[in-house]
Amino acid sequence: MTTPTLTPKKSAQQLLTKLAASEGFTAVVALLEHFATDSVVPGICTTCEGVESSCEPDAEANMCSECETETVQSCLVLAGVI
């Protein structure tokens, strides 16, 4: 296992933009519209920016598989939808 690179805290908008791009969307709004009613949504680690493909929509502190901290938030929580 490689040690993930920790990054300075980024804004929610920056994290959502990275998450949208990793999921193949060109805009954050498209990501949120696509996953608004799903039971499983993507999330991103607020510590190392690792992307997790399956989170509960209301996830606020899921375990990150890269840096092993409980700092993964779902796209819906990060955007303030939930």
SULPE-V631693 format. One record per backbone hydrogen bond with DSSP energy under -0.5 kcal/mol. NH is the residue of the N-H (numbers start at 0). CO is the residue of the C=O. If there is no record, write none. Layout:
BEGIN
nh: [NH/NH]
co: [CO/CO]
END
This chain:
BEGIN
nh: [3/5/6/14/15/16/17/18/19/20/21/22/23/24/30/31/32/33/34/35/37/40/42/43/44/45/48/51/54/58/61/63/67/70/71/72/73/74/77/78/79/80/81]
co: [1/3/46/10/11/12/13/14/15/16/17/18/20/19/26/27/28/29/30/31/34/54/51/72/49/70/44/42/40/55/71/68/63/68/61/43/58/41/73/74/76/75/75]
END
